[in-house]
Amino acid sequence: THNNKKNLKERGIPDRWRNYRPVGRRVPGSRFIAFKTPLKPSLNRLVPGAESFSLWELLDSVEGQNQELGLIIDLTVTTRYYTLVDVPQSCGYVKILTEGQRVPSDATILSFKRAVRHFLTENPDNDRLIGVHCTHGVNRTGYLLCRYLIDVDGLDPRRAVELFNTSRGHSMERQNYLVDLLRNSKRSNSGMDVVEQHVARGGAVDRPLLVVANITTRRGEVSREDQVKETGPHQRRSGGRTAAGRE
């Protein structure tokens, strides 16, 4: 209902976040995959269980496509959805503050290209993916991902946008982004090989505890809770090793 959506937004769930599928598919011919912002445990508990989308569930989803995530590029301008301590240790993390609604600046575009280029240079012998997200994983994400495909990989702009839209499962909506991409005016790649920021390593070793309500009152208030380990292929396994093979 409208009131439920309003309450979720007021409690920290991004507006319209629930309307978007969590993860797209790998963009063909690239190492990119796009998704909406994952949520830290305290926010994830506010959405219906079937709509939960944590960083661990992100890894599960990518693994379900027989892929492995190596880097997360976070384009949001906030830390309220999650922070580095929530990111699994198996993943690298780079944050590039990218304001919504307006076409990203040349500096932002260059920062994105540098982050991608650095990861690809450091990972030539594997096929680990670069995951990119903004709030919904569509507009800012689509623009910068397509900008890289056009400027660096030499794709035709319409083909790049088509590939992104199909892979994400949602189409870019902002006309100013699309106009800028489709006019086929490339941005400079000068300085792209400079390392601007070093990749941070995620701080989460174990999957977080989920709060499962066994008893609720008629008003929906939890009167008794049990904490259980979130299940999935990336939970801690016997012998003290995670699914990613890290101690």
C-alpha positions in Angstrom: 0.0 0.0 0.0 1.0 3.7 -0.3 1.4 4.0 3.4 3.6 0.9 3.6 5.9 2.3 0.9 6.0 5.7 2.6 6.9 4.0 5.9 9.7 2.0 4.2 11.1 5.1 2.6 11.0 7.0 5.9 12.9 4.1 7.6 15.7 4.2 5.0 14.6 2.0 2.1 15.3 3.9 -1.2 12.3 5.3 -3.0 11.1 2.8 -5.7 13.9 0.4 -4.8 11.5 -2.5 -4.6 10.3 -1.9 -8.2 13.6 -3.0 -9.6 15.0 -6.5 -10.0 18.1 -6.9 -7.9 20.7 -8.1 -10.4 21.0 -8.1 -14.1 23.1 -10.4 -16.2 26.7 -10.0 -17.4 26.9 -7.5 -20.3 28.0 -9.6 -23.3 31.6 -9.0 -24.4 32.5 -7.2 -21.1 33.3 -7.9 -17.5 30.4 -5.7 -16.3 27.3 -6.6 -14.3 24.8 -4.1 -13.0 22.5 -4.2 -9.9 20.6 -2.0 -7.6 22.1 -1.1 -4.3 22.3 -3.9 -1.8 21.1 -3.1 1.7 22.9 -3.6 5.1 21.2 -6.0 7.5 19.3 -3.4 9.5 17.6 -2.1 6.3 17.1 -5.5 4.8 15.0 -6.6 7.8 12.5 -3.9 6.9 11.5 -5.4 3.5 9.6 -8.6 2.9 11.8 -11.6 2.9 11.4 -12.4 -0.7 12.6 -8.9 -1.6 15.7 -9.0 0.7 18.9 -8.0 -1.2 22.1 -8.1 0.9 25.6 -8.0 -0.4 25.8 -11.7 0.4 22.7 -12.3 -1.7 24.3 -10.3 -4.5 27.3 -12.8 -4.4 24.8 -15.7 -4.5 23.0 -14.3 -7.5 26.2 -13.7 -9.4 27.4 -17.2 -8.5 24.0 -18.6 -9.7 25.0 -17.2 -13.1 28.2 -19.2 -12.9 30.1 -15.9 -12.5 32.3 -14.5 -9.7 32.2 -10.9 -8.5 35.6 -9.3 -8.1 34.9 -5.6 -7.7 31.9 -3.4 -6.6 31.8 0.2 -7.9 29.3 2.1 -5.8 28.0 5.3 -7.4 25.7 6.4 -4.7 26.3 9.6 -2.8 25.4 8.2 0.6 26.7 5.5 3.0 23.3 4.8 4.6 22.5 1.8 2.5 25.7 -0.1 3.5 29.4 0.6 4.2 32.7 -1.2 3.7 32.3 -3.3 6.8 29.2 -4.9 5.2 31.1 -5.9 2.0 32.3 -9.5 1.9 36.0 -9.9 2.1 36.1 -11.7 -1.2 35.2 -8.4 -3.0 37.1 -5.2 -3.7 35.2 -2.0 -3.3 35.5 1.5 -4.9 33.1 4.4 -4.2 32.7 7.1 -6.9 30.3 9.8 -5.7 28.0 10.4 -8.6 25.2 12.8 -8.3 21.8 11.7 -9.8 19.7 13.2 -12.5 22.5 15.2 -14.2 25.0 13.9 -16.7 28.2 12.8 -14.8 31.1 15.2 -15.1 34.3 14.5 -17.0 36.1 14.0 -13.7 33.5 11.4 -12.6 33.7 9.6 -16.0 37.5 9.5 -15.7 37.4 8.2 -12.2 35.1 5.4 -13.4 37.3 4.5 -16.3 40.4 4.5 -14.0 38.7 2.1 -11.5 37.7 -0.3 -14.3 41.0 -0.1 -16.1 42.9 -0.7 -12.8 40.9 -3.8 -12.0 41.3 -5.2 -15.5 45.0 -4.6 -15.4 45.3 -6.4 -12.0 43.0 -9.3 -13.1 44.1 -10.3 -16.5 44.2 -14.1 -15.8 40.7 -14.5 -14.4 37.2 -13.6 -15.4 35.9 -12.0 -12.3 33.2 -9.4 -12.8 33.0 -5.7 -12.1 29.7 -5.0 -10.5 28.3 -1.4 -10.8 25.4 0.1 -8.9 23.7 3.3 -8.1 20.4 3.4 -6.2 18.4 1.4 -8.7 21.2 0.3 -10.9 19.7 1.8 -14.1 20.5 5.4 -14.9 23.8 6.5 -13.4 25.0 2.9 -13.7 23.8 2.6 -17.3 25.4 5.9 -18.3 28.9 5.2 -16.9 28.9 1.6 -18.0 27.8 2.6 -21.6 30.3 5.5 -21.6 33.1 3.0 -21.0 31.8 0.6 -23.7 31.6 3.5 -26.2 34.8 5.4 -25.3 37.1 2.6 -24.4 35.8 -0.5 -26.1 34.6 1.3 -29.2 31.0 0.1 -29.3 28.4 1.9 -31.3 26.4 4.0 -28.8 23.0 2.5 -29.7 24.5 -1.0 -29.4 26.0 -0.1 -26.0 22.6 1.2 -24.7 20.8 -1.8 -26.1 23.2 -4.3 -24.5 22.9 -2.5 -21.1 19.1 -2.4 -21.2 18.8 -6.0 -22.1 21.4 -7.2 -19.6 20.0 -5.2 -16.7 16.4 -6.1 -17.4 15.4 -2.4 -17.1 15.9 0.4 -19.6 17.7 3.7 -18.9 15.0 6.3 -18.4 16.7 9.7 -18.2 16.6 11.4 -21.5 19.6 13.7 -20.8 21.7 10.6 -20.2 20.5 8.9 -23.4 20.9 12.1 -25.6 24.5 12.5 -24.3 25.4 8.9 -25.1 23.6 8.6 -28.5 25.1 11.8 -30.0 28.3 9.8 -30.3 30.5 12.4 -28.8 33.3 10.5 -27.1 35.0 11.7 -23.9 38.7 11.7 -23.6 40.5 8.6 -22.3 43.6 10.6 -21.4 44.9 9.7 -18.0 42.8 6.5 -17.8 45.7 4.4 -16.8 46.5 6.4 -13.7 45.5 4.7 -10.5 43.3 7.2 -8.8 42.2 5.3 -5.7 43.3 1.9 -4.5 40.7 -0.8 -4.2 39.4 -1.3 -0.6 38.8 -4.8 0.6 35.5 -5.7 2.1 35.4 -6.2 5.9 32.7 -8.9 6.3 33.9 -12.4 6.9 30.6 -14.0 8.0 27.1 -13.7 6.7 25.2 -11.5 9.1 22.6 -12.8 11.5 19.0 -12.4 10.4 16.2 -11.6 12.8 13.4 -14.1 12.4 10.1 -13.2 14.2 8.4 -16.3 15.7 5.6 -14.5 17.3 4.0 -11.2 16.3 1.1 -9.3 17.9 -1.9 -8.2 15.9 -0.3 -4.9 15.5 2.6 -6.6 13.8 5.0 -5.8 16.6 7.7 -8.5 17.2 7.3 -9.9 20.7 9.9 -12.7 20.4 12.8 -13.0 18.1 15.4 -15.7 17.2 18.6 -14.9 15.5 19.7 -17.3 12.8 22.5 -17.3 10.2 21.4 -16.2 6.8 21.6 -19.2 4.5 23.3 -19.4 1.1 26.4 -20.6 -0.6 28.5 -17.8 0.9 27.9 -18.6 4.5 30.9 -19.7 6.6 31.7 -23.3 6.1 33.5 -25.9 8.2 37.2 -25.6 8.7 37.0 -21.8 9.1 36.8 -21.0 5.4 34.3 -18.9 3.5 32.8 -19.9 0.2 35.3 -17.6 -1.4 38.1 -19.6 0.2 39.3 -16.8 2.5 40.2 -17.3 6.1 
